[in-house]
Every structure is written in structure tokens, then in C-alpha cells.
Amino acid sequence: MQPDSLSIVLPVKNPPDIQLFIELMEPLLKLYPLIVVDSGGGELLRPYCRFYVQQDCHFWEARRIGYGLAETPFILNLDVDTVLPSKYVDEALKILEGDKAEAVAIDYERLQGHYAFGTSIWKADWLMKLYDYPPKPVEKLVKVGKQEWVTAFQCGFCECTYMWAKLLNCGGRLETLPYRAKHLSRKAIAENSRYEELPNRQDNSQNHGYKNSPQTVI
């Protein structure tokens, strides 16, 4: 796939282990233009970025900022606690470029009961047209440690189910693939051995040089 066909939009706020995330996802971060909206803890990602924005905001605001900077026909929503299978992106892009779907997503190894938005790859025009999360003003956030979560009680839907329902209700098509993403939780990091065999860890076969490219800091 052409490196300029896909942008990675990555909101960052208090990541569980940014160094481990970079180590495991580095081949992908180097291959495609990376847009980081950093609300705290993402400084180490700056050398990999096409665009790097420092702004304290909610994750849905960070996503919108990132979408506005994307210059490619496809966008990968990536969460900073997520590790993707090595073949997933290439296969998802084939589906999207073949006009067989408007979005492709996978679930995590510990199933959530729905496909994850933070693993999803979209046609950029569809994503920017549809993304309006949260569906109504949020008056209260639930805090778990340093992380902030919007509950179904507060907004009616989690981001994942809200966006899939909106895509399908607008006539869009959602596809999936037989892969599972991994969560970088603090508990799993403490166990450490869980990540020894991740497929991306030693995959440095492709590098289009974004790490050393000029970056725009906003």
C-alpha cells in the first residue's frame, strides 16, 4: 500500500506505557503519516509525527482535530493503549480501496461485544461527515485513575456502538477481519510476558522515513 493513502490519528492522554506502545507499533508509525493530538504523556511520539498538536482536550475533540489535519483518503483511528495485528492494516486497506466497505474494524482479544472504534479504518470522507460524538453534551465524566470515560448512562451510547449505528443508518458498510487487537493495560504491562510474542515487535521491514521527516508542530 502507498504510505500516503492512510493517516493515523492518535489521541494521547496519560498513556499506560508510551515507550512500549512505540516499540510495538513502530513499523506502522514509521510507514504512514502520524497525527498526534497530545493532552499529556505523548512527547516521545513527536519525532514520528507528520502533525503534532499539544492541546488538553477530550478524546472526541482530539479525534476531530486529527481528522481536520488528515490529507489522505483513509484514516486509522488508533488508541494509545492498542496494539494492532501486523497484517490488519494492509488487508483493511484492500477492502476500502476495493469499495467493499466504508469502514473496517476488529475487536480486542478480550471481546467487548462490539467492534472497537479505536482499531477502525475508515474512508476519510465518511468519517469526517459522520463523526459528531458525543451525541449530546456530557455533564459528568467517570474517572478511573487518570483516565476519563463517558458512560452509556451519560450519553446514551459508547463511542463504538454509536458510530457503528450511525454508519449503518446512513447506508454505510462495516466490514471486519479475523484478527484481534491487544490492550496495553497497566496490569498486563506489569505481567510483561503477555507482550513477548506480539507480531509487530520485530517487524521493521518497511520504513518510509516519517521519523526523520519535517514535522508540523501546532
Backbone as CSV, one residue per row, in Angstrom:
resi,resn,N_x,N_y,N_z,CA_x,CA_y,CA_z,C_x,C_y,C_z
1,MET,0.827,-1.195,0.000,0.000,0.000,0.000,0.871,1.259,0.000
2,GLN,0.383,2.304,-0.657,1.108,3.554,-0.687,1.074,4.221,0.684
3,PRO,2.222,4.736,1.163,2.244,5.322,2.505,1.362,6.547,2.648
4,ASP,1.074,7.243,1.550,0.229,8.430,1.645,-1.252,8.129,1.410
5,SER,-1.626,6.852,1.475,-3.039,6.503,1.338,-3.760,6.550,2.683
6,LEU,-3.000,6.512,3.778,-3.590,6.379,5.105,-2.923,7.326,6.091
7,SER,-3.741,8.004,6.895,-3.239,8.775,8.036,-3.634,8.064,9.321
8,ILE,-2.764,8.124,10.311,-3.061,7.584,11.638,-3.397,8.757,12.546
9,VAL,-4.590,8.751,13.113,-4.994,9.783,14.070,-4.947,9.170,15.466
10,LEU,-4.107,9.745,16.318,-3.803,9.155,17.623,-3.978,10.177,18.744
11,PRO,-5.111,10.153,19.451,-5.241,10.982,20.647,-4.409,10.377,21.779
12,VAL,-3.761,11.227,22.557,-2.926,10.737,23.662,-3.275,11.494,24.932
13,LYS,-3.545,10.739,25.988,-3.755,11.338,27.298,-3.424,10.296,28.360
14,ASN,-2.364,10.537,29.109,-1.939,9.640,30.186,-1.833,8.191,29.725
15,PRO,-1.010,7.896,28.709,-0.908,6.524,28.201,-0.328,5.582,29.255
16,PRO,-0.716,4.305,29.239,-0.216,3.365,30.238,1.293,3.131,30.129
17,ASP,1.826,3.086,28.887,3.270,2.914,28.694,3.607,3.346,27.272
18,ILE,3.960,4.610,27.110,4.184,5.148,25.766,5.400,4.519,25.103
19,GLN,6.423,4.181,25.871,7.617,3.563,25.290,7.304,2.186,24.737
20,LEU,6.529,1.407,25.473,6.153,0.078,24.991,5.250,0.185,23.774
21,PHE,4.318,1.121,23.781,3.457,1.335,22.620,4.296,1.643,21.374
22,ILE,5.276,2.536,21.504,6.121,2.889,20.365,6.922,1.680,19.899
23,GLU,7.474,0.947,20.833,8.276,-0.224,20.470,7.453,-1.225,19.673
24,LEU,6.225,-1.480,20.105,5.399,-2.493,19.471,4.757,-2.014,18.171
25,MET,4.505,-0.708,18.057,3.809,-0.174,16.893,4.721,0.619,15.965
26,GLU,6.004,0.634,16.221,6.922,1.484,15.467,6.878,1.258,13.960
27,PRO,6.838,0.024,13.457,6.772,-0.138,11.994,5.608,0.616,11.360
28,LEU,4.445,0.566,12.008,3.272,1.266,11.477,3.414,2.774,11.624
29,LEU,3.958,3.230,12.743,4.124,4.666,12.976,5.103,5.287,11.981
30,LYS,6.054,4.505,11.512,7.017,4.992,10.516,6.475,4.918,9.096
31,LEU,5.555,3.996,8.863,5.102,3.741,7.498,4.099,4.773,6.997
32,TYR,3.215,5.241,7.880,2.139,6.139,7.477,2.215,7.472,8.215
33,PRO,1.701,8.546,7.620,1.694,9.839,8.305,0.936,9.746,9.638
34,LEU,1.583,10.200,10.683,1.028,10.119,12.028,0.600,11.500,12.502
35,ILE,-0.634,11.592,12.987,-1.169,12.830,13.540,-1.469,12.583,15.020
36,VAL,-0.729,13.231,15.894,-0.898,13.062,17.330,-1.505,14.323,17.919
37,VAL,-2.551,14.160,18.701,-3.108,15.248,19.500,-2.825,14.878,20.957
38,ASP,-1.879,15.583,21.545,-1.303,15.204,22.836,-1.895,16.046,23.962
39,SER,-2.669,15.382,24.815,-3.219,16.035,26.012,-2.420,15.678,27.260
40,GLY,-1.256,15.061,27.043,-0.387,14.729,28.162,0.206,13.344,28.036
41,GLY,1.545,13.274,28.026,2.221,11.984,28.012,2.670,11.489,26.660
42,GLY,2.487,12.280,25.594,2.815,11.801,24.249,4.048,12.407,23.628
43,GLU,4.883,13.075,24.406,6.035,13.783,23.862,6.967,12.869,23.065
44,LEU,7.111,11.614,23.477,8.025,10.700,22.792,7.569,10.366,21.373
45,LEU,6.322,10.659,21.056,5.815,10.397,19.708,6.162,11.498,18.721
46,ARG,6.609,12.642,19.218,6.845,13.801,18.356,7.751,13.492,17.151
47,PRO,8.860,12.750,17.302,9.722,12.506,16.140,9.068,11.702,15.029
48,TYR,7.977,11.020,15.326,7.312,10.184,14.320,6.216,10.936,13.562
49,CYS,5.909,12.144,13.972,4.679,12.806,13.542,4.812,13.580,12.238
50,ARG,3.783,13.527,11.433,3.569,14.485,10.359,2.982,15.758,10.958
51,PHE,2.024,15.592,11.878,1.465,16.708,12.635,1.456,16.339,14.115
52,TYR,1.883,17.264,14.938,1.881,17.062,16.389,1.214,18.273,17.040
53,VAL,0.110,18.020,17.740,-0.677,19.075,18.349,-0.665,18.863,19.862
54,GLN,-0.261,19.876,20.598,-0.352,19.836,22.048,-1.587,20.625,22.474
55,GLN,-2.570,19.913,22.977,-3.805,20.565,23.405,-4.519,19.657,24.395
56,ASP,-4.879,20.215,25.538,-5.599,19.443,26.544,-7.080,19.438,26.183
57,CYS,-7.578,18.271,25.792,-8.971,18.178,25.362,-9.459,16.752,25.538
58,HIS,-10.773,16.564,25.410,-11.347,15.230,25.475,-10.977,14.456,24.214
59,PHE,-11.070,13.120,24.303,-10.614,12.299,23.184,-11.417,12.570,21.922
60,TRP,-12.726,12.856,22.053,-13.529,13.116,20.855,-13.136,14.433,20.194
61,GLU,-12.723,15.413,20.986,-12.217,16.661,20.413,-10.870,16.425,19.741
62,ALA,-10.039,15.594,20.355,-8.737,15.264,19.760,-8.916,14.562,18.422
63,ARG,-9.869,13.664,18.349,-10.109,12.976,17.074,-10.503,13.988,15.993
64,ARG,-11.400,14.914,16.320,-11.840,15.891,15.322,-10.680,16.769,14.850
65,ILE,-9.809,17.162,15.764,-8.627,17.936,15.369,-7.775,17.126,14.400
66,GLY,-7.565,15.860,14.727,-6.761,14.997,13.858,-7.380,14.800,12.494
67,TYR,-8.686,14.593,12.438,-9.346,14.411,11.143,-9.174,15.653,10.270
68,GLY,-9.207,16.810,10.898,-9.072,18.044,10.138,-7.694,18.218,9.523
69,LEU,-6.696,17.529,10.060,-5.331,17.625,9.538,-4.999,16.519,8.536
70,ALA,-5.825,15.504,8.465,-5.547,14.374,7.579,-5.632,14.791,6.118
71,GLU,-4.710,14.273,5.317,-4.634,14.618,3.896,-4.709,13.385,3.015
72,THR,-5.249,12.295,3.529,-5.260,11.015,2.836,-6.694,10.517,2.672
73,PRO,-6.917,9.593,1.754,-8.294,9.100,1.540,-8.797,8.171,2.635
74,PHE,-7.889,7.659,3.484,-8.284,6.742,4.541,-7.652,7.181,5.862
75,ILE,-8.358,6.888,6.955,-7.897,7.277,8.287,-7.990,6.081,9.223
76,LEU,-6.920,5.838,9.950,-6.902,4.844,11.018,-7.096,5.541,12.349
77,ASN,-8.169,5.169,13.052,-8.341,5.584,14.440,-7.511,4.633,15.299
78,LEU,-6.557,5.172,16.006,-5.711,4.320,16.840,-5.672,4.882,18.250
79,ASP,-5.918,4.021,19.223,-5.809,4.419,20.620,-4.423,4.059,21.141
80,VAL,-3.933,4.855,22.078,-2.555,4.720,22.543,-2.362,3.528,23.476
81,ASP,-3.443,2.838,23.799,-3.338,1.607,24.584,-3.662,0.380,23.736
82,THR,-3.549,0.520,22.409,-3.936,-0.539,21.486,-2.771,-0.963,20.608
83,VAL,-2.591,-2.272,20.454,-1.589,-2.834,19.550,-2.321,-3.639,18.485
84,LEU,-2.103,-3.285,17.225,-2.808,-3.923,16.121,-2.025,-5.107,15.570
85,PRO,-2.714,-6.131,15.066,-2.035,-7.230,14.372,-1.324,-6.713,13.128
86,SER,-0.214,-7.316,12.793,0.658,-6.779,11.745,0.014,-6.774,10.357
87,LYS,-0.900,-7.710,10.049,-1.491,-7.796,8.714,-2.803,-7.037,8.577
88,TYR,-3.314,-6.556,9.672,-4.665,-5.977,9.676,-4.779,-4.757,8.760
89,VAL,-3.851,-3.819,8.859,-3.978,-2.564,8.111,-3.952,-2.815,6.609
90,ASP,-3.021,-3.626,6.126,-2.938,-3.898,4.689,-4.230,-4.523,4.169
91,GLU,-4.763,-5.468,4.906,-5.972,-6.151,4.442,-7.195,-5.229,4.510
92,ALA,-7.236,-4.394,5.530,-8.344,-3.442,5.626,-8.303,-2.438,4.476
93,LEU,-7.115,-1.971,4.129,-6.993,-1.013,3.024,-7.417,-1.628,1.693
94,LYS,-7.148,-2.894,1.495,-7.596,-3.563,0.272,-9.117,-3.549,0.178
95,ILE,-9.782,-3.774,1.301,-11.251,-3.752,1.317,-11.762,-2.350,0.992
96,LEU,-11.182,-1.338,1.616,-11.643,0.037,1.412,-11.324,0.525,0.004
97,GLU,-10.126,0.220,-0.491,-9.763,0.647,-1.842,-10.589,-0.070,-2.897
98,GLY,-11.036,-1.275,-2.576,-11.918,-2.014,-3.479,-13.377,-1.616,-3.363
99,ASP,-13.662,-0.606,-2.557,-15.008,-0.072,-2.358,-15.983,-1.152,-1.888
100,LYS,-15.494,-2.013,-0.979,-16.344,-3.068,-0.429,-16.906,-2.688,0.941
101,ALA,-16.461,-1.563,1.486,-16.959,-1.085,2.777,-16.531,0.358,2.952
102,GLU,-17.177,1.045,3.896,-16.768,2.401,4.257,-15.884,2.408,5.503
103,ALA,-15.923,1.323,6.270,-15.095,1.208,7.475,-14.799,-0.257,7.737
104,VAL,-13.635,-0.500,8.329,-13.228,-1.846,8.731,-12.773,-1.767,10.180
105,ALA,-13.189,-2.742,10.982,-12.813,-2.726,12.398,-12.658,-4.145,12.911
106,ILE,-11.930,-4.275,14.016,-11.784,-5.556,14.695,-12.021,-5.342,16.186
107,ASP,-12.231,-6.438,16.903,-12.399,-6.385,18.342,-11.053,-6.691,19.012
108,TYR,-11.059,-6.655,20.340,-9.870,-6.991,21.118,-9.871,-8.476,21.472
109,GLU,-8.701,-8.952,21.947,-8.607,-10.346,22.366,-9.600,-10.654,23.480
110,ARG,-9.730,-9.722,24.415,-10.798,-9.833,25.401,-12.028,-9.144,24.812
111,LEU,-12.946,-9.935,24.304,-14.032,-9.410,23.493,-14.882,-8.414,24.264
112,GLN,-15.260,-7.320,23.571,-16.076,-6.278,24.167,-17.559,-6.437,23.854
113,GLY,-17.862,-7.307,22.901,-19.245,-7.452,22.468,-19.578,-6.590,21.263
114,HIS,-18.609,-5.818,20.788,-18.786,-4.997,19.588,-17.409,-4.666,19.050
115,TYR,-17.343,-4.280,17.786,-16.059,-3.898,17.206,-15.587,-2.580,17.799
116,ALA,-14.284,-2.430,17.911,-13.712,-1.263,18.581,-13.547,-0.102,17.602
117,PHE,-13.883,1.111,18.046,-13.650,2.292,17.218,-12.160,2.616,17.158
118,GLY,-11.439,2.337,18.243,-10.004,2.623,18.306,-9.130,1.649,17.560
119,THR,-9.728,0.756,16.781,-8.986,-0.110,15.857,-9.449,0.107,14.428
120,SER,-10.356,1.054,14.195,-11.069,1.115,12.921,-10.367,1.962,11.874
121,ILE,-10.529,1.548,10.628,-10.005,2.275,9.466,-11.189,2.659,8.593
122,TRP,-11.241,3.932,8.220,-12.396,4.499,7.526,-11.987,5.165,6.213
123,LYS,-12.954,5.256,5.312,-12.849,6.235,4.243,-12.942,7.611,4.899
124,ALA,-11.976,8.465,4.611,-11.874,9.738,5.333,-13.116,10.599,5.163
125,ASP,-13.687,10.628,3.961,-14.847,11.493,3.748,-16.043,11.032,4.572
126,TRP,-16.235,9.742,4.711,-17.327,9.227,5.528,-17.093,9.535,7.004
127,LEU,-15.894,9.342,7.452,-15.599,9.567,8.870,-15.797,11.027,9.244
128,MET,-15.282,11.928,8.436,-15.393,13.347,8.760,-16.839,13.841,8.650
129,LYS,-17.618,13.212,7.783,-19.028,13.587,7.642,-19.860,13.101,8.835
130,LEU,-19.538,11.928,9.362,-20.396,11.303,10.364,-19.979,11.558,11.808
131,TYR,-18.715,11.843,12.045,-18.252,11.872,13.433,-18.756,13.117,14.156
132,ASP,-19.666,12.899,15.101,-20.184,14.001,15.910,-20.327,13.572,17.374
133,TYR,-19.489,12.661,17.787,-19.551,12.169,19.163,-19.037,13.234,20.133
134,PRO,-19.632,13.332,21.349,-20.794,12.608,21.866,-22.095,13.170,21.307
135,PRO,-23.155,12.373,21.285,-24.395,12.813,20.644,-25.120,13.925,21.388
136,LYS,-24.791,14.164,22.627,-25.348,15.309,23.342,-24.337,15.724,24.408
137,PRO,-24.444,16.946,24.950,-23.454,17.417,25.922,-23.318,16.473,27.109
138,VAL,-22.077,16.265,27.518,-21.775,15.403,28.646,-21.619,16.273,29.883
139,GLU,-22.412,16.005,30.882,-22.359,16.822,32.090,-21.393,16.275,33.126
140,LYS,-21.101,15.000,33.064,-20.268,14.396,34.086,-19.458,13.273,33.482
141,LEU,-18.198,13.164,33.868,-17.327,12.092,33.420,-17.029,11.165,34.590
142,VAL,-16.888,9.896,34.286,-16.449,8.937,35.283,-14.936,8.803,35.170
143,LYS,-14.223,8.954,36.276,-12.770,8.855,36.270,-12.340,7.522,36.863
144,VAL,-11.478,6.830,36.140,-10.862,5.599,36.619,-9.366,5.840,36.631
145,GLY,-8.809,6.108,37.808,-7.424,6.543,37.863,-7.309,7.892,37.188
146,LYS,-6.428,8.004,36.211,-6.258,9.247,35.468,-7.048,9.253,34.170
147,GLN,-7.713,8.132,33.870,-8.464,8.038,32.628,-9.883,8.558,32.838
148,GLU,-10.439,9.185,31.802,-11.808,9.673,31.842,-12.656,8.872,30.868
149,TRP,-13.817,8.448,31.316,-14.681,7.619,30.494,-16.076,8.227,30.437
150,VAL,-16.682,8.198,29.250,-18.067,8.604,29.099,-18.917,7.342,29.134
151,THR,-19.855,7.265,30.029,-20.649,6.049,30.169,-21.898,6.122,29.317
152,ALA,-22.489,4.946,29.079,-23.736,4.884,28.328,-24.839,5.641,29.057
153,PHE,-24.777,5.673,30.370,-25.780,6.399,31.155,-25.747,7.885,30.829
154,GLN,-24.568,8.420,30.533,-24.455,9.861,30.326,-24.783,10.280,28.900
155,CYS,-24.409,9.487,27.909,-24.590,9.955,26.528,-25.447,9.020,25.682
156,GLY,-25.913,7.930,26.248,-26.789,7.041,25.508,-26.072,5.913,24.802
157,PHE,-24.852,6.141,24.336,-24.078,5.136,23.626,-22.604,5.314,23.955
158,CYS,-21.846,4.224,23.946,-20.393,4.383,23.913,-20.008,4.812,22.501
159,GLU,-18.811,5.307,22.333,-18.376,5.809,21.032,-18.470,4.728,19.965
160,CYS,-18.069,3.504,20.295,-18.046,2.428,19.302,-19.441,2.141,18.761
161,THR,-20.364,1.798,19.645,-21.696,1.421,19.184,-22.429,2.604,18.541
162,TYR,-22.162,3.809,19.054,-22.780,4.996,18.459,-22.334,5.172,17.006
163,MET,-21.039,5.058,16.747,-20.536,5.288,15.395,-20.930,4.170,14.438
164,TRP,-20.968,2.924,14.916,-21.381,1.842,14.007,-22.851,1.994,13.647
165,ALA,-23.679,2.347,14.637,-25.101,2.555,14.342,-25.289,3.707,13.354
166,LYS,-24.524,4.762,13.547,-24.665,5.914,12.654,-24.211,5.566,11.232
167,LEU,-23.117,4.848,11.106,-22.635,4.429,9.792,-23.692,3.598,9.071
168,LEU,-24.232,2.595,9.744,-25.194,1.701,9.106,-26.502,2.416,8.808
169,ASN,-26.933,3.295,9.690,-28.171,4.037,9.463,-28.064,5.003,8.288
170,CYS,-26.832,5.404,7.954,-26.610,6.302,6.812,-26.325,5.540,5.522
171,GLY,-26.492,4.229,5.558,-26.280,3.423,4.359,-24.855,2.978,4.150
172,GLY,-23.981,3.183,5.133,-22.596,2.743,5.022,-22.429,1.265,5.316
173,ARG,-21.275,0.754,4.966,-20.997,-0.668,5.142,-19.804,-0.837,6.088
174,LEU,-19.953,-1.755,7.038,-18.908,-2.058,8.009,-18.423,-3.479,7.769
175,GLU,-17.112,-3.631,7.677,-16.509,-4.951,7.474,-15.570,-5.250,8.634
176,THR,-15.298,-6.527,8.843,-14.336,-6.936,9.853,-13.404,-7.996,9.282
177,LEU,-12.366,-8.317,10.040,-11.371,-9.307,9.635,-11.088,-10.226,10.822
178,PRO,-10.571,-11.422,10.564,-10.373,-12.404,11.645,-9.100,-12.160,12.451
179,TYR,-8.960,-10.953,12.973,-7.818,-10.603,13.815,-8.340,-10.017,15.114
180,ARG,-7.469,-9.944,16.106,-7.817,-9.332,17.379,-6.686,-8.396,17.813
181,ALA,-7.063,-7.208,18.254,-6.086,-6.266,18.787,-5.780,-6.604,20.249
182,LYS,-4.698,-6.023,20.756,-4.303,-6.228,22.150,-4.374,-4.911,22.902
183,HIS,-4.782,-5.002,24.147,-4.837,-3.836,25.021,-3.553,-3.719,25.821
184,LEU,-2.991,-2.527,25.854,-1.846,-2.257,26.718,-2.366,-1.729,28.056
185,SER,-2.821,-2.606,28.900,-3.288,-2.190,30.213,-2.114,-2.183,31.195
186,ARG,-2.237,-1.405,32.242,-1.176,-1.365,33.244,-0.982,-2.732,33.908
187,LYS,-2.070,-3.458,34.094,-1.970,-4.783,34.693,-1.177,-5.717,33.796
188,ALA,-1.486,-5.683,32.480,-0.786,-6.554,31.544,0.676,-6.157,31.412
189,ILE,0.947,-4.853,31.452,2.336,-4.404,31.381,3.124,-4.914,32.580
190,ALA,2.490,-4.901,33.738,3.154,-5.403,34.937,3.484,-6.886,34.796
191,GLU,2.602,-7.623,34.133,2.872,-9.039,33.900,3.967,-9.237,32.851
192,ASN,4.054,-8.277,31.909,5.138,-8.172,30.932,5.198,-9.312,29.925
193,SER,5.172,-10.543,30.357,5.346,-11.673,29.451,4.251,-11.736,28.405
194,ARG,3.110,-11.112,28.667,1.996,-11.129,27.725,2.388,-10.543,26.382
195,TYR,3.376,-9.654,26.331,3.715,-8.944,25.097,4.966,-9.472,24.407
196,GLU,5.530,-10.557,24.903,6.785,-11.038,24.326,6.625,-11.546,22.908
197,GLU,5.423,-12.025,22.543,5.236,-12.641,21.233,4.370,-11.825,20.294
198,LEU,4.195,-10.537,20.541,3.350,-9.733,19.669,3.939,-9.634,18.265
199,PRO,3.092,-9.733,17.229,3.587,-9.813,15.851,4.328,-8.583,15.372
200,ASN,4.024,-7.397,15.886,4.651,-6.181,15.376,6.047,-5.943,15.927
201,ARG,6.441,-6.673,16.966,7.618,-6.312,17.746,8.902,-6.283,16.918
202,GLN,9.072,-7.257,16.021,10.305,-7.337,15.250,10.112,-6.991,13.784
203,ASP,8.946,-6.468,13.421,8.641,-6.201,12.021,9.114,-4.816,11.629
204,ASN,10.349,-4.727,11.111,10.897,-3.447,10.677,11.230,-3.463,9.189
205,SER,10.463,-4.282,8.432,10.801,-4.481,7.032,10.519,-3.265,6.173
206,GLN,9.543,-2.409,6.586,9.185,-1.246,5.776,9.324,0.011,6.607
207,ASN,10.023,0.990,6.059,10.193,2.253,6.771,10.315,3.356,5.742
208,HIS,9.292,4.185,5.666,9.289,5.262,4.682,9.806,6.567,5.253
209,GLY,10.393,6.501,6.427,11.171,7.634,6.898,10.434,8.755,7.558
210,TYR,9.200,8.546,8.042,8.488,9.643,8.681,9.160,10.075,9.972
211,LYS,9.937,9.149,10.569,10.591,9.523,11.828,11.533,10.697,11.644
212,ASN,12.140,10.798,10.480,13.107,11.844,10.255,12.590,12.932,9.308
213,SER,11.317,12.886,8.964,10.768,13.870,8.050,10.444,15.170,8.792
214,PRO,10.379,16.273,8.051,9.946,17.525,8.698,8.567,17.356,9.306
215,GLN,8.369,17.915,10.463,7.111,17.781,11.153,6.506,19.159,11.377
216,THR,5.199,19.184,11.477,4.495,20.414,11.781,4.043,20.366,13.222
217,VAL,4.484,21.299,14.030,4.085,21.359,15.426,3.132,22.520,15.597
218,ILE,1.944,22.223,16.101,0.900,23.235,16.225,0.666,23.544,17.694
